[in-house]
Amino acid sequence: MIVRFHTVLVLGHILALALGLGAALLADWVVLRKLVSGIVSQKAAGQLIDLSHAVCAGLVLIWVTGALLVAGNALDAPASIMNQKLWAKLAIVTVLTLNALLLHGIVLPRVTSRVGKPLFERMLDWFPMVSILLGAVSATSWTFAAFLGVARELNGDANLTPILASYLVALLLSWVAAVMLSCLVRHCGTRLKFRNGNHHVMADMSVSMRWSRPVGQFSGRVKLSPGCRQAASFSNTRTS
């Protein structure tokens, strides 16, 4: 049994898509975590740089394997070049490439310069909005490209306009959802809401935990903010 070169190209195309999509989602997760903790660490900045390199590698492989696949299919069936889904995928990969250039040119240098500082000073500044937009474009575009890759029922039947319109709607919804989630995480970050009697108290809690290996016991220490301590003191006074 001889494996065709076309099969190898399809496998490489799928792996490139998985690499780009996985790295893009992980990068968004790292940014979300930094919104919670507030401070950009050297490790987090290094992770974002490595993930951005992985996204770029996925893009290069997507272009190379995709071009070879299109050329091979065009030689076997010239009419396949008119497939509207193919042109939609080409447009989305072009958006991904431009988005990656903007991320490397705008976001990454700013993130590396924020090591030891909060990632975003104010959520409504231009940089947080642009960063969230570019992140939403990246995750949505990779996901939409993966959807087009497996949606064989769109081959030859779907028009380019509805596909791109659906893609734009997905971009808008993902950006709005990303902004709302980022604002929620930024403002609520480490604030925990708990009930003490009939009173609701919002407290900032920093928990430091350590694991005692010889004994195998877990111990933790919770530090409450001054406002939380006052609330707890007030509640204890009333119950006594």
TIVOMI-777606 format. One record per atom (N, C-alpha, C): z, x, y; residue in three letters. Coordinates in steps of 0.02 Angstrom, whole numbers, padded with zeros to 5 digits, always signed. Layout:
N
ZXYala...
***
This chain:
240
+00000+00042-00060met+00000+00000+00000met+00000+00044+00062met-00047+00032+00107ile-00053+00070+00169ile-00031+00027+00228ile+00015+00054+00267val+00039+00018+00327val-00011+00027+00383val-00033-00027+00412arg-00082-00022+00466arg-00049+00004+00530arg-00089+00037+00571phe-00064+00063+00635phe-00043+00006+00680phe-00075-00052+00673his-00057-00110+00713his+00015-00132+00698his+00035-00128+00635thr+00104-00146+00616thr+00154-00099+00648thr+00138-00034+00649val+00182+00015+00680val+00188+00001+00755val+00133-00017+00787leu+00135-00033+00858leu+00178-00094+00872leu+00172-00145+00831val+00212-00206+00840val+00286-00189+00832val+00303-00148+00783leu+00373-00128+00774leu+00398-00089+00835leu+00357-00043+00860gly+00376-00005+00920gly+00384-00050+00980gly+00342-00101+00986his+00345-00149+01041his+00410-00188+01038his+00429-00210+00978ile+00491-00248+00970ile+00552-00205+00985ile+00552-00143+00961leu+00608-00098+00974leu+00614-00082+01048leu+00557-00074+01082ala+00559-00061+01154ala+00588-00121+01191ala+00569-00181+01170leu+00596-00242+01201leu+00671-00247+01189leu+00693-00232+01128ala+00765-00235+01112ala+00803-00183+01153ala+00775-00123+01161leu+00808-00070+01200leu+00815-00091+01273leu+00762-00116+01302gly+00765-00136+01373gly+00811-00194+01385gly+00807-00245+01343leu+00849-00305+01351leu+00923-00287+01341leu+00937-00250+01288gly+01007-00231+01275gly+01037-00189+01331gly+00999-00140+01355ala+01024-00097+01409ala+01034-00136+01473ala+00989-00183+01488ala+00995-00223+01549ala+01057-00267+01547ala+01070-00299+01490leu+01129-00341+01484leu+01193-00300+01486leu+01193-00242+01455leu+01252-00199+01458leu+01266-00175+01529leu+01213-00160+01566ala+01222-00138+01636ala+01253-00194+01678ala+01230-00256+01667asp+01260-00312+01703asp+01334-00320+01684asp+01350-00308+01621trp+01420-00313+01599trp+01463-00260+01632trp+01437-00199+01638val+01475-00146+01671val+01489-00164+01744val+01439-00191+01778val+01448-00211+01848val+01500-00267+01853val+01497-00315+01807leu+01545-00370+01807leu+01616-00345+01797leu+01624-00297+01752arg+01691-00267+01741arg+01717-00232+01803arg+01672-00199+01839lys+01694-00164+01899lys+01712-00213+01955lys+01683-00272+01953leu+01704-00324+02001leu+01775-00347+01986leu+01795-00345+01922val+01862-00365+01903val+01912-00311+01924val+01899-00249+01903ser+01946-00195+01918ser+01943-00173+01991ser+01884-00181+02021gly+01877-00165+02092gly+01858-00094+02108gly+01874-00046+02066ile+01862+00024+02080ile+01808+00051+02034ile+01760+00087+02062val+01707+00117+02022val+01732+00185+01996val+01735+00193+01931ser+01756+00256+01902ser+01696+00300+01889ser+01709+00364+01878gln+01656+00411+01862gln+01623+00392+01796gln+01663+00367+01749lys+01636+00346+01684lys+01588+00287+01692lys+01608+00238+01733ala+01565+00179+01743ala+01499+00198+01776ala+01503+00243+01826ala+01442+00266+01859ala+01396+00301+01810ala+01426+00343+01767gly+01386+00376+01716gly+01354+00328+01667gly+01392+00276+01648gln+01365+00225+01603gln+01306+00189+01633gln+01311+00172+01698leu+01255+00138+01731leu+01193+00182+01734leu+01203+00246+01747ile+01146+00292+01749ile+01113+00297+01680ile+01154+00304+01628asp+01126+00308+01560asp+01090+00244+01541asp+01119+00187+01558leu+01087+00123+01542leu+01022+00113+01580leu+01020+00137+01642ser+00959+00132+01681ser+00904+00175+01650ser+00923+00233+01624his+00874+00276+01589his+00849+00242+01526his+00893+00207+01491ala+00872+00170+01431ala+00824+00114+01449ala+00837+00079+01505val+00791+00026+01527val+00722+00056+01544val+00722+00113+01577cys+00658+00145+01594cys+00621+00167+01532cys+00658+00193+01482ala+00626+00212+01420ala+00595+00152+01385ala+00632+00096+01386gly+00605+00035+01357gly+00542+00011+01393gly+00542+00017+01459leu+00482-00003+01497leu+00422+00041+01480leu+00433+00106+01475val+00377+00151+01459val+00349+00133+01390val+00393+00122+01341leu+00370+00104+01275leu+00335+00036+01275leu+00360-00010+01314ile+00327-00076+01319ile+00255-00069+01345ile+00246-00029+01397trp+00180-00019+01426trp+00133+00016+01376trp+00158+00068+01343val+00115+00107+01297val+00096+00065+01236val+00146+00037+01202thr+00131-00002+01142thr+00092-00066+01160thr+00109-00097+01216gly+00073-00157+01236gly+00000-00144+01252gly-00013-00089+01287ala-00083-00072+01303ala-00123-00058+01239ala-00093-00023+01192leu-00128-00009+01129leu-00139-00072+01089leu-00090-00117+01089leu-00098-00181+01053leu-00154-00224+01084leu-00154-00227+01150val-00206-00266+01184val-00275-00237+01171val-00281-00171+01173ala-00345-00139+01161ala-00369-00152+01090ala-00322-00147+01041gly-00341-00159+00972gly-00362-00231+00960gly-00324-00278+00989asn-00342-00349+00981asn-00408-00365+01015asn-00421-00333+01072ala-00484-00346+01108ala-00544-00321+01068ala-00535-00266+01031leu-00589-00241+00989leu-00602-00288+00930leu-00548-00315+00901asp-00557-00360+00844asp-00579-00429+00865asp-00550-00455+00919ala-00566-00523+00944ala-00569-00520+01020ala-00628-00509+01049pro-00633-00503+01122pro-00605-00563+01160pro-00605-00622+01130ala-00581-00682+01164ala-00505-00680+01175ala-00470-00636+01138ser-00397-00633+01144ser-00375-00608+01213ser-00420-00574+01248ile-00402-00548+01314ile-00392-00604+01364ile-00419-00664+01349met-00412-00721+01393met-00350-00762+01379met-00309-00740+01334asn-00247-00776+01318asn-00202-00777+01380asn-00185-00838+01404gln-00146-00845+01465gln-00075-00818+01456gln-00048-00822+01396lys+00018-00794+01383lys+00018-00719+01392lys-00036-00687+01374leu-00041-00614+01383leu-00037-00595+01456leu-00071-00633+01499trp-00069-00619+01571trp+00000-00633+01601trp+00033-00684+01575ala+00101-00697+01597ala+00148-00640+01579ala+00141-00614+01517lys+00182-00557+01497lys+00167-00496+01540lys+00104-00486+01557leu+00085-00430+01599leu+00117-00436+01668leu+00117-00497+01696ala+00148-00508+01762ala+00224-00495+01759ala+00256-00517+01706ile+00329-00509+01701ile+00347-00435+01692ile+00308-00399+01651val+00322-00328+01642val+00310-00290+01707val+00261-00312+01747thr+00251-00281+01813thr+00311-00293+01858thr+00338-00354+01857val+00399-00369+01895val+00456-00325+01872val+00463-00317+01807leu+00516-00274+01780leu+00509-00202+01804leu+00447-00178+01807thr+00436-00109+01829thr+00454-00100+01902thr+00432-00146+01944leu+00450-00143+02015leu+00525-00150+02025leu+00556-00194+01986asn+00628-00204+01991asn+00666-00140+01971asn+00642-00106+01920ala+00674-00043+01899ala+00668+00010+01954ala+00611+00012+01988leu+00604+00060+02043leu+00653+00046+02100leu+00663-00019+02114leu+00711-00037+02167leu+00782-00022+02146leu+00798-00034+02082leu+00865-00017+02058leu+00879+00057+02064leu+00830+00097+02046his+00839+00170+02050his+00840+00194+02122his+00803+00160+02165gly+00799+00184+02234gly+00854+00158+02279gly+00884+00100+02263ile+00933+00069+02308ile+01002+00064+02276ile+01006+00036+02216val+01070+00019+02188val+01106+00080+02159val+01073+00117+02116leu+01106+00173+02082leu+01134+00225+02130leu+01097+00247+02181pro+01127+00296+02228pro+01189+00269+02263pro+01187+00205+02279arg+01245+00174+02313arg+01305+00170+02266arg+01292+00153+02202val+01347+00148+02154val+01379+00215+02143val+01339+00267+02134thr+01367+00334+02122thr+01406+00359+02183thr+01388+00336+02242ser+01424+00356+02302ser+01490+00318+02311ser+01500+00265+02270arg+01560+00224+02275arg+01613+00243+02223arg+01606+00300+02191val+01654+00321+02141val+01723+00329+02174val+01773+00297+02144gly+01840+00299+02173gly+01852+00246+02226gly+01802+00205+02239lys+01807+00153+02290lys+01786+00086+02260lys+01800+00030+02295pro+01776-00035+02271pro+01700-00036+02268pro+01672-00071+02218leu+01600-00075+02211leu+01568-00110+02271leu+01597-00167+02291phe+01573-00205+02348phe+01630-00216+02396phe+01620-00199+02460glu+01672-00212+02510glu+01677-00286+02525glu+01620-00317+02538arg+01617-00390+02552arg+01559-00419+02514arg+01572-00473+02479met+01521-00502+02435met+01461-00529+02474met+01470-00546+02537leu+01415-00577+02575leu+01373-00525+02613leu+01386-00461+02604asp+01344-00409+02634asp+01276-00408+02598asp+01229-00371+02627trp+01162-00369+02599trp+01160-00332+02532trp+01201-00278+02526phe+01198-00239+02464phe+01222-00277+02403phe+01278-00313+02405pro+01297-00353+02347pro+01245-00405+02328pro+01217-00438+02379met+01167-00490+02364met+01105-00460+02332met+01082-00403+02359val+01023-00370+02331val+01037-00345+02260val+01096-00315+02250ser+01114-00289+02184ser+01117-00345+02133ser+01148-00401+02151ile+01152-00458+02104ile+01083-00487+02091ile+01041-00489+02143leu+00973-00515+02134leu+00933-00471+02086leu+00936-00405+02096leu+00899-00360+02052leu+00925-00362+01980leu+00992-00368+01973gly+01020-00375+01906gly+00998-00439+01871gly+00996-00494+01910ala+00974-00558+01882ala+00900-00555+01863ala+00859-00524+01905val+00788-00517+01890val+00778-00477+01826val+00817-00423+01819ser+00810-00381+01759ser+00827-00419+01696ser+00887-00449+01694ala+00908-00485+01633ala+00863-00544+01618ala+00844-00582+01668thr+00802-00641+01657thr+00732-00621+01635thr+00704-00570+01665ser+00636-00549+01649ser+00632-00522+01578ser+00681-00481+01558trp+00680-00456+01489trp+00688-00514+01439trp+00732-00561+01455thr+00742-00618+01410thr+00679-00662+01406thr+00648-00673+01463phe+00588-00716+01465phe+00530-00681+01429phe+00525-00615+01436ala+00473-00578+01400ala+00484-00583+01325ala+00547-00579+01303ala+00562-00586+01232ala+00544-00656+01207ala+00557-00706+01249phe+00539-00775+01230phe+00463-00782+01222phe+00426-00754+01268leu+00353-00758+01263leu+00327-00721+01201leu+00362-00668+01183gly+00340-00630+01125gly+00346-00668+01060gly+00396-00712+01055val+00406-00749+00992val+00376-00819+00995val+00356-00842+01054ala+00329-00911+01061ala+00255-00911+01044ala+00239-00908+00981arg+00169-00907+00959arg+00133-00972+00974arg+00171-01027+00982glu+00138-01091+00996glu+00105-01092+01064glu+00121-01042+01107leu+00089-01038+01173leu+00023-01000+01172leu+00007-00970+01116asn-00056-00933+01112asn-00116-00979+01118asn-00155-00968+01170gly-00217-01004+01179gly-00211-01075+01206gly-00151-01103+01207asp-00142-01173+01228asp-00112-01179+01298asp-00066-01134+01315ala-00031-01140+01378ala-00071-01109+01435ala-00062-01137+01495asn-00093-01110+01555asn-00046-01061+01588asn-00074-01018+01629leu-00034-00966+01662leu+00014-00996+01713leu-00008-01046+01750thr+00032-01074+01805thr+00098-01104+01781thr+00100-01147+01729pro+00165-01173+01706pro+00211-01119+01680pro+00184-01068+01648ile+00227-01015+01622ile+00260-00977+01679ile+00221-00958+01730leu+00249-00922+01786leu+00295-00965+01827leu+00280-01031+01832ala+00325-01076+01868ala+00392-01080+01833ala+00391-01085+01767ser+00454-01086+01729ser+00492-01021+01738ser+00456-00966+01741tyr+00488-00901+01751tyr+00522-00896+01819tyr+00489-00921+01871leu+00518-00920+01938leu+00580-00964+01942leu+00577-01022+01910val+00636-01066+01908val+00694-01032+01873val+00679-00998+01817ala+00731-00962+01780ala+00760-00906+01823ala+00718-00871+01862leu+00743-00819+01907leu+00790-00847+01959leu+00771-00903+01990leu+00812-00934+02042leu+00879-00957+02014leu+00877-00991+01957leu+00939-01015+01927leu+00985-00958+01906leu+00956-00905+01879ser+00997-00848+01857ser+01028-00813+01916ser+00992-00808+01972trp+01019-00775+02031trp+01077-00816+02061trp+01067-00881+02065val+01121-00924+02091val+01182-00920+02046val+01171-00923+01980ala+01227-00919+01933ala+01261-00851+01938ala+01222-00797+01947ala+01252-00730+01952ala+01293-00723+02015ala+01269-00751+02071val+01307-00748+02134val+01373-00786+02127val+01370-00846+02099met+01430-00887+02091met+01480-00853+02044met+01455-00825+01988leu+01499-00792+01942leu+01530-00729+01973leu+01490-00691+02010ser+01516-00630+02041ser+01569-00647+02093ser+01558-00698+02133cys+01607-00718+02183cys+01671-00743+02149cys+01663-00780+02094leu+01722-00805+02058leu+01762-00748+02029leu+01727-00701+01998val+01761-00643+01968val+01794-00600+02022val+01759-00591+02078arg+01786-00548+02131arg+01850-00578+02160arg+01850-00644+02171his+01908-00675+02204his+01964-00691+02155his+01946-00701+02092cys+01998-00719+02044cys+02017-00660+02000cys+01974-00608+02000gly+01983-00548+01960gly+02042-00545+01914gly+02096-00516+01938thr+02156-00509+01896thr+02210-00559+01913thr+02190-00612+01948arg+02240-00662+01967arg+02248-00711+01909arg+02307-00719+01886leu+02322-00763+01829leu+02363-00822+01853leu+02339-00880+01832lys+02375-00941+01851lys+02420-00962+01793lys+02484-00969+01808phe+02530-00990+01756phe+02577-01043+01784phe+02604-01081+01740arg+02649-01136+01759arg+02721-01115+01747arg+02761-01125+01799asn+02833-01111+01793asn+02870-01175+01814asn+02892-01214+01764gly+02922-01278+01779gly+02868-01325+01804gly+02880-01354+01864asn+02832-01398+01896asn+02791-01363+01949asn+02798-01296+01954his+02766-01258+02006his+02709-01216+01977his+02653-01215+02012his+02597-01172+01994his+02601-01109+02037his+02599-01052+02005val+02606-00988+02040val+02545-00946+02025val+02516-00918+02078met+02461-00871+02071met+02489-00802+02079met+02481-00760+02030ala+02512-00694+02031ala+02461-00641+02012ala+02465-00584+02045asp+02425-00526+02025asp+02468-00485+01978asp+02445-00478+01918met+02484-00444+01867met+02447-00383+01844met+02480-00327+01845ser+02451-00267+01816ser+02491-00249+01754ser+02457-00247+01699val+02490-00238+01635val+02474-00169+01608val+02525-00132+01595ser+02516-00067+01563ser+02545-00071+01494ser+02506-00052+01445met+02526-00060+01376met+02523+00007+01341met+02565+00017+01292arg+02561+00077+01252arg+02576+00059+01179arg+02548+00098+01137trp+02554+00087+01065trp+02596+00142+01035trp+02649+00123+01002ser+02693+00172+00971ser+02668+00185+00900ser+02632+00240+00891arg+02600+00253+00826arg+02649+00265+00770arg+02703+00306+00780pro+02746+00319+00723pro+02779+00256+00695pro+02799+00212+00739val+02834+00152+00717val+02785+00096+00703val+02726+00099+00737gly+02677+00046+00728gly+02695-00016+00767gly+02732-00007+00821gln+02752-00065+00861gln+02715-00063+00927gln+02703-00121+00953phe+02669-00129+01017phe+02720-00146+01071phe+02715-00111+01127ser+02761-00126+01182ser+02720-00130+01245ser+02740-00174+01290gly+02703-00182+01352gly+02750-00190+01411gly+02723-00176+01469arg+02762-00183+01530arg+02720-00221+01580arg+02747-00272+01610val+02712-00314+01658val+02745-00306+01726val+02704-00289+01776lys+02728-00284+01844lys+02704-00343+01885lys+02749-00379+01914leu+02731-00437+01953leu+02729-00419+02027leu+02685-00453+02062ser+02680-00443+02134ser+02742-00471+02168ser+02756-00449+02231pro+02815-00476+02266pro+02815-00551+02271pro+02757-00582+02283gly+02754-00655+02288gly+02773-00688+02223gly+02752-00657+02167cys+02769-00685+02102cys+02843-00680+02088cys+02873-00622+02107arg+02945-00613+02096arg+02985-00663+02137arg+02962-00677+02199gln+02997-00725+02240gln+02993-00795+02209gln+02933-00811+02183ala+02925-00877+02152ala+02969-00884+02090ala+02972-00830+02049ala+03014-00833+01990ala+03087-00837+02008ala+03108-00802+02062ser+03177-00805+02084ser+03195-00874+02109ser+03148-00905+02144phe+03159-00973+02170phe+03166-01022+02113phe+03123-01014+02062ser+03126-01060+02004ser+03191-01052+01966ser+03214-00989+01957asn+03276-00977+01921asn+03335-01006+01959asn+03334-01001+02026thr+03388-01028+02066thr+03394-01104+02058thr+03336-01137+02056arg+03336-01209+02049arg+03361-01231+01981arg+03339-01195+01928thr+03359-01215+01860thr+03433-01202+01847thr+03461-01150+01882ser+03532-01137+01872ser+03575-01186+01913ser
***
